[in-house]
Amino acid sequence: MLSPRHLPALGALFLSVTFLSACTSESSGGCPDDLEFFRTRLWEPVMSVQCLACHKAEGLAGGTRLVLLPPEEPGALERNFMTVRALARDTSEGAPLLLLKPSGLHAQGHGGGTLLAQDSTRYEDFQRFTDRINGAPGACEGSALKACDPGAPDTSAKRQLRLLTRFEYDNTLRDLLYVDAKWGQSFPAEEMVNGFDNNADARAVGPLLSDKLLTASEEAATAAIPNLSRHVSCAAGDACAREFIQKFGERAFRRPLLDAERTRYQTLYTSVASVDGYTEGIKTVIAAMLQSPHFLYRAELGQHLGDGRYVLTDHEVATELSYLFWGSMPDDALFAKARAGALRTPEQIEQEARRMLASPRSRPMLDHFVSQWLELELLGQAQKDTSAFSDFTPAIRTAMKAETLEFFDHVVRGGSGQLAELFSSDYTFLNDTLAAFYRVPAGTVGSSTLTPTGLRQWNLEGTGRRGILTHGSILASQATPQTSSPVRRGKLVRERLLCQPLPPPPPGLEVQLPPVDPQAPNRVRFQEHSSNAVCSSCHKLMDPIGFGFEQFDSVGRFQPTMTNGQPVDASGEVLSSPATDGAFNGVDELQRKLAGSPDVQSCFSLQWLRFAYGISGEDASCVAQQVTTRFQQDGLSIPRLLVSLTQLPRFTSRTGEAGPVESPSRVGGTPGTPTTPGVPATSNAQYTITPQDRWATGYCNTVQVTNTGTASLTWRITLTVEGTLNHTWNAQAVASGTQTTFTGESFNAQLAPGASVTFGYCAMR
């Protein structure tokens, strides 16, 4: 006879057998590997992390049709599959509920916010799942599971034009013009995606930014004039202007100028210099180049090899390297490598990557990453009770942030470089003022040598502090004005170190805790979060982690005992994290747990992937897996992780459409009928259309027009533009139905024999 302890296992076995039998049945309408598809595409990356907290029996959404079981329960995967399968089969307004709810498209909305953008890979996975379940034609074949191929080009994430961020804009102007550039700080703030400011999907130019860019370009051009001798050594005049346009243009556009571009800027210079002189002509050229999309955007789109495969040019690779490691334009050495064609092999690229990381110029990039990764910018905004913390001065805030930046740079470029050192170090970098604020004994100074930022290395043995999570920059940022905050500190660990985003509070939820004794410890004050079912489903993912920080007060001081002399209870627990679950006591034990966690290792590498490529990461799951595997194989070395980002196939190549559309056409009069691609038309002109960018609702193309004849001509081209034209550059456009006629501007309408001109357009579908 079976004992009661066998029943759960027997039930799970029965469920699995029944489920597998149903999945292989012809009447099920699904595919043979539906369960595996659900596990790898829906459950593990999305639902177990972003949905389970609310959608379980005791959670906020426990009364809905989507109630999930935690993974530790017997048969949870199979039962959750069948629950989700039912929502995939049920429809509302003609669409599956499984798609409508998480994408926020349902008429009643979604209490957890929008989790799936319609143009994302995650949404496509949910769509494929519903197709499979509902027996859509070809669903099983068209969405079959494919293993990640380390050698295959990464086709999951789009390569897009990347507008320079404020950080990159100022860095680039500083290195291009040799001036102290701060214009970018006045630009509208970027939209933060996953904590970073450089996501390509979220970057756009609005009217306010356009005005700011115009003003900045004119002011920067004026500021650059005293430094003209650093660009050219010739005397003022037309010949010197030609040399300046050639040399400065290559640096500004991060590639050699095209013949048409040189002609354009020479014409612009001449038109101004003939009236106002050489200096004004050069100033106008600089301002014009700084407003060009070739300066403002990074267009690493490559050259077509055939079959939709593109390889990046050496100058494009140089640009990728410089903005990854320096957040700025290439230096002279990198430009020289690009000109020499010496950035084509993985070995050549790795050599430059290591040189650039070792350079002091990489410090601003490392500072920028860690500031956004750990939300250090919140420190300047953190409100504190001045009566309780009168010594928490602006100077202390500045020193706290400097501590974390110096420490991170030291670990990466001066220490072991190991991820674990971030969490286990028994040293930090302080000035005397911050050391006194922390109450670190003066005798623990580890080095008398000052860093360039005015800090010294201090030993932390016996101080209650160890690792980056005991830095005041983090502790004071993630706290209330009077006390520590287990919610904020736990949320930081959950989202920034484990990459497990939490849904926002449902609309209308009362988030104010009931009044309690202000002297009571936080564990008592926040017990409402665990006793209230509406709150507990999410807060149990944050609060138990945050309780481990209770020995650090609102401004980051170590306080191991309460006011009554009793020890502070700093016990905590990590729940619902695949490889990090378990109890701990205090921040030191928490950091040891995090240092050895595969969840943290994969999250840290994912954060760098997001930062380096300006992508969300969710749309590049295979490449994220490859980066993590390489990171672990390299002994969790942060420098090797950064270099490995340059060794991915996507660093030097991309996949796209089948290639440029070459359609020779008559120009200089009534357009003629396109002829066979590659065969010159009778007008001695050809044009080539190259896809520049693609997204769900629109696209951009560039067009190159070349005069293949022996006489000058005025070009004119009529194209079929799919959708609604909404932007054109370097050309004028007149639309008539689906046909649009493009003609040149005053500076590029005439084409000399053998010359080319490039223009572009964007349209919305």
Secondary structure, DSSP 8 states (H G I E B T S, - for coil): ---GGGHHHHHHHHHHHHHHHHHTSGGG-S-TTHHHHIIIIIIIIIIIIIITTTSSTTSTTTTSS-----TTSTTHHHHHHHHHHHHHH-EETTEEHHHHTTTT-STT--TT-----TTSHHHHHHHHHHHHHTT-TTHHHHT------TTS---SS----EE--HHHHHHHHHHHH-S---GGGGS-----BTTBS--GGG----HHHHHHHHHHHHHHHHHHGGGGGGT--S-SSHHHHHHHHHHHHHHHHTS---HHHHHHHHHHHHHHHHHH-HHHHHHHHHHHHHTSHHHHEE----EEEETTEEE--HHHHHHHHHHHHTSS---HHHHHHHHTT---SHHHHHHHHHHHHHSGGGHHHHHHHHHHHTTGGGGGG----TTT-TT--HHHHHHHHHHHHHHHHIIIIIS--BHHHHHH-SEEEE-HHHHHHHT--GGGB--S---TTS-EEEE-TTTT--SGGG-HHHHHHTB-SSSB-HHHHHHHIIIIIS--------TT---------TTS-HHHHTHHHHH-HHHHHHHTTTHHHHGGGTTB-TTS-B--B-TTS-B---EEEE-S-TTT-EEEEHHHHHHHHHHT-HHHHHHHHHHHHHHHHTS-SGGGHHHHHHHHHHHHHTTTBHHHHHHHGGGSHHHHEEE-SS--EE-----SSS-----STTS--TTSEEEEEEEEEEETTEEEEEEEEEE-SSS-EE-EEEEE--SEEEEEESSEEEEETTEEEEE--TTTSEE-TT-EEEEEEEEE-
